[in-house]
Amino acid sequence: MSKAAELRDQNDEQLDLLLKETQQHLFRLRLQSETERLEAPSEIIKARREVARIKTILRLREIERQKPAASVAAKS
């Protein structure tokens, strides 16, 4: 199963928690990068992509929740 599919299986609260953890991890990686102690520079790219995946899934869910409300308002 792909990483995105695993993320879609989680609920919003789990994704919010994972997003915060990933952002903290990214911050630590950037700090290590600035002090030139980063062993694998590719880890920064992986963390940034993970943040983007999570934010995308959360945004898509937000849009899906707004669609029914918009269609009800349009009918009124």
N, CA, C and O atoms as CSV, one atom per row, in Angstrom:
chain,resi,resn,atom,element,x,y,z
A,1,MET,N,N,0.849,-1.185,0.000
A,1,MET,CA,C,0.000,0.000,0.000
A,1,MET,C,C,0.896,1.249,0.000
A,1,MET,O,O,1.922,1.292,0.677
A,2,SER,N,N,0.490,2.244,-0.761
A,2,SER,CA,C,1.291,3.459,-0.852
A,2,SER,C,C,1.129,4.322,0.387
A,2,SER,O,O,0.201,4.132,1.174
A,3,LYS,N,N,2.023,5.254,0.549
A,3,LYS,CA,C,2.004,6.143,1.707
A,3,LYS,C,C,0.732,6.991,1.727
A,3,LYS,O,O,0.139,7.191,2.787
A,4,ALA,N,N,0.313,7.485,0.574
A,4,ALA,CA,C,-0.892,8.312,0.510
A,4,ALA,C,C,-2.134,7.503,0.888
A,4,ALA,O,O,-3.030,8.014,1.560
A,5,ALA,N,N,-2.184,6.258,0.461
A,5,ALA,CA,C,-3.337,5.415,0.791
A,5,ALA,C,C,-3.389,5.153,2.295
A,5,ALA,O,O,-4.469,5.130,2.886
A,6,GLU,N,N,-2.240,4.959,2.905
A,6,GLU,CA,C,-2.195,4.763,4.363
A,6,GLU,C,C,-2.674,6.013,5.088
A,6,GLU,O,O,-3.364,5.923,6.104
A,7,LEU,N,N,-2.310,7.171,4.566
A,7,LEU,CA,C,-2.732,8.427,5.193
A,7,LEU,C,C,-4.241,8.629,5.052
A,7,LEU,O,O,-4.887,9.135,5.969
A,8,ARG,N,N,-4.797,8.243,3.921
A,8,ARG,CA,C,-6.240,8.410,3.702
A,8,ARG,C,C,-7.062,7.536,4.643
A,8,ARG,O,O,-8.214,7.851,4.944
A,9,ASP,N,N,-6.473,6.444,5.104
A,9,ASP,CA,C,-7.174,5.545,6.016
A,9,ASP,C,C,-7.293,6.127,7.426
A,9,ASP,O,O,-8.104,5.651,8.219
A,10,GLN,N,N,-6.502,7.142,7.745
A,10,GLN,CA,C,-6.518,7.729,9.081
A,10,GLN,C,C,-7.587,8.813,9.171
A,10,GLN,O,O,-7.983,9.399,8.164
A,11,ASN,N,N,-8.049,9.072,10.405
A,11,ASN,CA,C,-9.050,10.131,10.576
A,11,ASN,C,C,-8.349,11.492,10.712
A,11,ASN,O,O,-7.122,11.568,10.758
A,12,ASP,N,N,-9.145,12.550,10.774
A,12,ASP,CA,C,-8.597,13.906,10.794
A,12,ASP,C,C,-7.720,14.169,12.016
A,12,ASP,O,O,-6.690,14.835,11.907
A,13,GLU,N,N,-8.120,13.651,13.178
A,13,GLU,CA,C,-7.338,13.885,14.397
A,13,GLU,C,C,-5.967,13.230,14.290
A,13,GLU,O,O,-4.959,13.809,14.696
A,14,GLN,N,N,-5.938,12.020,13.740
A,14,GLN,CA,C,-4.660,11.333,13.568
A,14,GLN,C,C,-3.774,12.078,12.577
A,14,GLN,O,O,-2.563,12.178,12.772
A,15,LEU,N,N,-4.379,12.598,11.518
A,15,LEU,CA,C,-3.608,13.347,10.524
A,15,LEU,C,C,-3.067,14.651,11.108
A,15,LEU,O,O,-1.935,15.040,10.822
A,16,ASP,N,N,-3.877,15.323,11.926
A,16,ASP,CA,C,-3.400,16.556,12.569
A,16,ASP,C,C,-2.201,16.272,13.461
A,16,ASP,O,O,-1.221,17.017,13.451
A,17,LEU,N,N,-2.281,15.202,14.226
A,17,LEU,CA,C,-1.175,14.824,15.099
A,17,LEU,C,C,0.063,14.466,14.288
A,17,LEU,O,O,1.173,14.883,14.621
A,18,LEU,N,N,-0.129,13.695,13.229
A,18,LEU,CA,C,0.988,13.308,12.370
A,18,LEU,C,C,1.600,14.531,11.690
A,18,LEU,O,O,2.817,14.603,11.524
A,19,LEU,N,N,0.768,15.486,11.300
A,19,LEU,CA,C,1.262,16.712,10.680
A,19,LEU,C,C,2.149,17.481,11.646
A,19,LEU,O,O,3.224,17.943,11.263
A,20,LYS,N,N,1.713,17.625,12.892
A,20,LYS,CA,C,2.516,18.332,13.885
A,20,LYS,C,C,3.843,17.627,14.126
A,20,LYS,O,O,4.889,18.270,14.215
A,21,GLU,N,N,3.795,16.304,14.231
A,21,GLU,CA,C,5.029,15.540,14.447
A,21,GLU,C,C,5.981,15.683,13.268
A,21,GLU,O,O,7.187,15.844,13.455
A,22,THR,N,N,5.446,15.625,12.065
A,22,THR,CA,C,6.280,15.723,10.866
A,22,THR,C,C,6.875,17.118,10.737
A,22,THR,O,O,8.028,17.264,10.332
A,23,GLN,N,N,6.103,18.139,11.075
A,23,GLN,CA,C,6.633,19.500,11.023
A,23,GLN,C,C,7.736,19.704,12.058
A,23,GLN,O,O,8.723,20.386,11.782
A,24,GLN,N,N,7.581,19.126,13.236
A,24,GLN,CA,C,8.637,19.210,14.243
A,24,GLN,C,C,9.889,18.481,13.772
A,24,GLN,O,O,11.006,18.957,13.971
A,25,HIS,N,N,9.694,17.322,13.145
A,25,HIS,CA,C,10.823,16.561,12.614
A,25,HIS,C,C,11.540,17.373,11.537
A,25,HIS,O,O,12.770,17.414,11.503
A,26,LEU,N,N,10.777,18.014,10.665
A,26,LEU,CA,C,11.352,18.845,9.609
A,26,LEU,C,C,12.146,20.005,10.209
A,26,LEU,O,O,13.219,20.347,9.713
A,27,PHE,N,N,11.621,20.607,11.269
A,27,PHE,CA,C,12.326,21.691,11.934
A,27,PHE,C,C,13.676,21.204,12.469
A,27,PHE,O,O,14.699,21.869,12.304
A,28,ARG,N,N,13.660,20.034,13.113
A,28,ARG,CA,C,14.917,19.481,13.644
A,28,ARG,C,C,15.904,19.178,12.522
A,28,ARG,O,O,17.108,19.387,12.674
A,29,LEU,N,N,15.396,18.689,11.406
A,29,LEU,CA,C,16.274,18.405,10.272
A,29,LEU,C,C,16.895,19.689,9.728
A,29,LEU,O,O,18.082,19.724,9.403
A,30,ARG,N,N,16.092,20.734,9.632
A,30,ARG,CA,C,16.623,22.019,9.144
A,30,ARG,C,C,17.671,22.572,10.102
A,30,ARG,O,O,18.675,23.142,9.674
A,31,LEU,N,N,17.435,22.402,11.384
A,31,LEU,CA,C,18.401,22.854,12.381
A,31,LEU,C,C,19.713,22.088,12.237
A,31,LEU,O,O,20.792,22.678,12.283
A,32,GLN,N,N,19.615,20.782,12.063
A,32,GLN,CA,C,20.812,19.967,11.855
A,32,GLN,C,C,21.521,20.368,10.568
A,32,GLN,O,O,22.750,20.363,10.500
A,33,SER,N,N,20.750,20.710,9.563
A,33,SER,CA,C,21.334,21.116,8.291
A,33,SER,C,C,22.144,22.398,8.446
A,33,SER,O,O,23.224,22.530,7.870
A,34,GLU,N,N,21.624,23.332,9.219
A,34,GLU,CA,C,22.322,24.604,9.428
A,34,GLU,C,C,23.601,24.426,10.236
A,34,GLU,O,O,24.571,25.158,10.038
A,35,THR,N,N,23.604,23.467,11.135
A,35,THR,CA,C,24.804,23.238,11.945
A,35,THR,C,C,25.717,22.204,11.297
A,35,THR,O,O,26.707,21.779,11.891
A,36,GLU,N,N,25.373,21.801,10.068
A,36,GLU,CA,C,26.164,20.885,9.244
A,36,GLU,C,C,26.375,19.530,9.912
A,36,GLU,O,O,27.453,18.945,9.809
A,37,ARG,N,N,25.351,19.034,10.593
A,37,ARG,CA,C,25.437,17.722,11.208
A,37,ARG,C,C,24.419,16.762,10.605
A,37,ARG,O,O,24.187,15.684,11.152
A,38,LEU,N,N,23.819,17.135,9.502
A,38,LEU,CA,C,22.790,16.318,8.882
A,38,LEU,C,C,23.447,15.190,8.086
A,38,LEU,O,O,24.247,15.436,7.184
A,39,GLU,N,N,23.098,13.954,8.433
A,39,GLU,CA,C,23.715,12.799,7.779
A,39,GLU,C,C,23.119,12.531,6.405
A,39,GLU,O,O,23.839,12.189,5.468
A,40,ALA,N,N,21.800,12.687,6.285
A,40,ALA,CA,C,21.128,12.395,5.010
A,40,ALA,C,C,20.286,13.596,4.587
A,40,ALA,O,O,19.159,13.751,5.058
A,41,PRO,N,N,20.810,14.445,3.709
A,41,PRO,CA,C,20.052,15.619,3.260
A,41,PRO,C,C,18.717,15.268,2.604
A,41,PRO,O,O,17.807,16.096,2.581
A,42,SER,N,N,18.592,14.070,2.078
A,42,SER,CA,C,17.337,13.674,1.437
A,42,SER,C,C,16.200,13.560,2.444
A,42,SER,O,O,15.033,13.560,2.051
A,43,GLU,N,N,16.512,13.464,3.725
A,43,GLU,CA,C,15.476,13.377,4.750
A,43,GLU,C,C,14.626,14.651,4.789
A,43,GLU,O,O,13.434,14.586,5.091
A,44,ILE,N,N,15.217,15.790,4.492
A,44,ILE,CA,C,14.467,17.060,4.464
A,44,ILE,C,C,13.416,17.000,3.357
A,44,ILE,O,O,12.267,17.392,3.561
A,45,ILE,N,N,13.811,16.515,2.199
A,45,ILE,CA,C,12.883,16.417,1.070
A,45,ILE,C,C,11.749,15.457,1.407
A,45,ILE,O,O,10.587,15.740,1.116
A,46,LYS,N,N,12.079,14.330,2.015
A,46,LYS,CA,C,11.056,13.346,2.382
A,46,LYS,C,C,10.072,13.939,3.385
A,46,LYS,O,O,8.866,13.719,3.272
A,47,ALA,N,N,10.573,14.684,4.359
A,47,ALA,CA,C,9.705,15.289,5.368
A,47,ALA,C,C,8.804,16.348,4.738
A,47,ALA,O,O,7.625,16.437,5.081
A,48,ARG,N,N,9.346,17.152,3.821
A,48,ARG,CA,C,8.536,18.174,3.155
A,48,ARG,C,C,7.419,17.540,2.330
A,48,ARG,O,O,6.295,18.042,2.307
A,49,ARG,N,N,7.728,16.448,1.662
A,49,ARG,CA,C,6.710,15.752,0.870
A,49,ARG,C,C,5.638,15.154,1.768
A,49,ARG,O,O,4.455,15.158,1.427
A,50,GLU,N,N,6.057,14.641,2.914
A,50,GLU,CA,C,5.099,14.067,3.865
A,50,GLU,C,C,4.141,15.147,4.365
A,50,GLU,O,O,2.935,14.914,4.455
A,51,VAL,N,N,4.669,16.319,4.688
A,51,VAL,CA,C,3.833,17.440,5.127
A,51,VAL,C,C,2.848,17.809,4.012
A,51,VAL,O,O,1.666,18.035,4.271
A,52,ALA,N,N,3.334,17.867,2.791
A,52,ALA,CA,C,2.465,18.220,1.656
A,52,ALA,C,C,1.363,17.181,1.459
A,52,ALA,O,O,0.215,17.539,1.200
A,53,ARG,N,N,1.700,15.910,1.578
A,53,ARG,CA,C,0.686,14.849,1.432
A,53,ARG,C,C,-0.412,15.002,2.475
A,53,ARG,O,O,-1.599,14.930,2.158
A,54,ILE,N,N,-0.004,15.214,3.718
A,54,ILE,CA,C,-0.977,15.313,4.805
A,54,ILE,C,C,-1.870,16.529,4.611
A,54,ILE,O,O,-3.090,16.440,4.754
A,55,LYS,N,N,-1.263,17.665,4.286
A,55,LYS,CA,C,-2.045,18.883,4.081
A,55,LYS,C,C,-3.008,18.730,2.905
A,55,LYS,O,O,-4.131,19.233,2.957
A,56,THR,N,N,-2.586,18.051,1.861
A,56,THR,CA,C,-3.445,17.836,0.700
A,56,THR,C,C,-4.663,17.003,1.066
A,56,THR,O,O,-5.787,17.328,0.683
A,57,ILE,N,N,-4.434,15.931,1.806
A,57,ILE,CA,C,-5.542,15.065,2.201
A,57,ILE,C,C,-6.509,15.817,3.115
A,57,ILE,O,O,-7.725,15.698,2.964
A,58,LEU,N,N,-5.976,16.587,4.058
A,58,LEU,CA,C,-6.846,17.362,4.953
A,58,LEU,C,C,-7.654,18.396,4.169
A,58,LEU,O,O,-8.831,18.608,4.459
A,59,ARG,N,N,-7.044,19.029,3.195
A,59,ARG,CA,C,-7.736,20.036,2.389
A,59,ARG,C,C,-8.825,19.393,1.521
A,59,ARG,O,O,-9.918,19.944,1.387
A,60,LEU,N,N,-8.530,18.241,0.939
A,60,LEU,CA,C,-9.536,17.549,0.135
A,60,LEU,C,C,-10.744,17.164,0.979
A,60,LEU,O,O,-11.882,17.263,0.520
A,61,ARG,N,N,-10.505,16.730,2.196
A,61,ARG,CA,C,-11.605,16.376,3.089
A,61,ARG,C,C,-12.420,17.612,3.455
A,61,ARG,O,O,-13.645,17.546,3.559
A,62,GLU,N,N,-11.742,18.729,3.649
A,62,GLU,CA,C,-12.445,19.974,3.968
A,62,GLU,C,C,-13.340,20.394,2.809
A,62,GLU,O,O,-14.473,20.826,3.020
A,63,ILE,N,N,-12.837,20.269,1.596
A,63,ILE,CA,C,-13.622,20.613,0.408
A,63,ILE,C,C,-14.822,19.692,0.283
A,63,ILE,O,O,-15.917,20.150,-0.044
A,64,GLU,N,N,-14.640,18.399,0.539
A,64,GLU,CA,C,-15.750,17.439,0.466
A,64,GLU,C,C,-16.836,17.775,1.481
A,64,GLU,O,O,-18.023,17.630,1.186
A,65,ARG,N,N,-16.445,18.219,2.670
A,65,ARG,CA,C,-17.432,18.586,3.691
A,65,ARG,C,C,-18.202,19.840,3.290
A,65,ARG,O,O,-19.363,20.000,3.669
A,66,GLN,N,N,-17.573,20.725,2.532
A,66,GLN,CA,C,-18.223,21.967,2.135
A,66,GLN,C,C,-19.168,21.785,0.953
A,66,GLN,O,O,-20.098,22.572,0.775
A,67,LYS,N,N,-18.939,20.761,0.150
A,67,LYS,CA,C,-19.786,20.543,-1.034
A,67,LYS,C,C,-21.248,20.353,-0.691
A,67,LYS,O,O,-22.087,21.030,-1.285
A,68,PRO,N,N,-21.611,19.456,0.250
A,68,PRO,CA,C,-23.029,19.299,0.558
A,68,PRO,C,C,-23.662,20.584,1.092
A,68,PRO,O,O,-24.813,20.885,0.776
A,69,ALA,N,N,-22.929,21.330,1.887
A,69,ALA,CA,C,-23.465,22.577,2.439
A,69,ALA,C,C,-23.698,23.603,1.325
A,69,ALA,O,O,-24.675,24.351,1.358
A,70,ALA,N,N,-22.818,23.633,0.365
A,70,ALA,CA,C,-22.952,24.575,-0.751
A,70,ALA,C,C,-24.138,24.198,-1.635
A,70,ALA,O,O,-24.860,25.070,-2.119
A,71,SER,N,N,-24.336,22.894,-1.844
A,71,SER,CA,C,-25.460,22.484,-2.701
A,71,SER,C,C,-26.803,22.750,-2.011
A,71,SER,O,O,-27.778,23.084,-2.684
A,72,VAL,N,N,-26.871,22.610,-0.691
A,72,VAL,CA,C,-28.094,22.906,0.059
A,72,VAL,C,C,-28.384,24.402,0.008
A,72,VAL,O,O,-29.533,24.811,-0.160
A,73,ALA,N,N,-27.345,25.213,0.152
A,73,ALA,CA,C,-27.520,26.658,0.116
A,73,ALA,C,C,-27.943,27.125,-1.280
A,73,ALA,O,O,-28.710,28.080,-1.402
A,74,ALA,N,N,-27.460,26.475,-2.316
A,74,ALA,CA,C,-27.811,26.860,-3.683
A,74,ALA,C,C,-29.271,26.528,-3.989
A,74,ALA,O,O,-29.915,27.238,-4.762
A,75,LYS,N,N,-29.792,25.476,-3.402
A,75,LYS,CA,C,-31.178,25.080,-3.647
A,75,LYS,C,C,-32.172,26.002,-2.952
A,75,LYS,O,O,-33.319,26.115,-3.385
A,76,SER,N,N,-31.748,26.655,-1.893
A,76,SER,CA,C,-32.656,27.508,-1.106
A,76,SER,C,C,-33.033,28.770,-1.824
A,76,SER,O,O,-33.789,29.582,-1.290
